[in-house]
Amino acid sequence: MLGRVIGILGGMGPEATLDLYRYIISLTPADKDQDHLEVLIYSNPRIPDRTKAIVDGEESPLPSLIESAKLLEKAGAGIIAMPCNTAHHFLPEIQKEIRIPILNMISETCRELRVRLPDKKTVGLLASSGTVRSGVYHRGLSEVGVRILVPDGGDQQRIQSAISNVKAGARDQSARKVFESAAFRLVEAGATAIVLGCTEVPLAFDPDRLACPSLNSTKILARAAVDWAMGKRG
């Protein structure tokens, strides 16, 4: 009989989906196979590009996101974790179509900032252009009294290109340099913490290179999913 089953709505991109599952495994207290959590993963790489939909008005991913969420619900998932920050722009519409809850990666990250770093009142955001344009982090952070800084136009274009390169498998020094340089400039502009607000960014980013703390939204989402599955939250 199924217990508290985590459903992962993935494929945006596949490496980010894998990264979330790795964190779920590592954050689960387990001594043997049977101690681990039940997880359903639906990696749907055919979901249309979220940033292109938000920024350029191209095909909406919403129908595919709803279809994927319904599939997980029907398969037995009790909650959904969606490892794509940009897709959270569509979360309210997806939630209307299913009965099980969707963990809100943005809200969880903002909550983590408030609890773990309550003194940080200005943070920088490394994210896709779609996430920046959607304003999901701007709204979430403003609700907890935090000012958000985003890269300038040139840096944001380079970040978006680096994200695309990471999706294509290029987790190399070039991508790391882009993310790192943008983070340094946000710190110079006054950021006292950096939100890694794209699930591709942590795949090519060394937080130890920063002189301030960073928040990995993928790891934060994984912790929320594990807590739910272990009955630590409703």
Secondary structure, DSSP 8 states (H G I E B T S, - for coil): ---S-EEEEE-SSHHHHHHHHHHHHHHS--SSGGGS--EEEEE-TTS--HHHHHHH----SHHHHHHHHHHHHHHT-SEEE---TGGGGGHHHHHTT-SS-B--HHHHHHHHHHHH-TT--EEEEE--HHHHHHTHHHHHHHHTT-EEE---HHHHHHHHHHHHHHHTT--SHHHHHHHHHHHHHHHHTT-SEEEE-STTGGGG--GGGSSS-EEEHHHHHHHHHHHHHTTS--
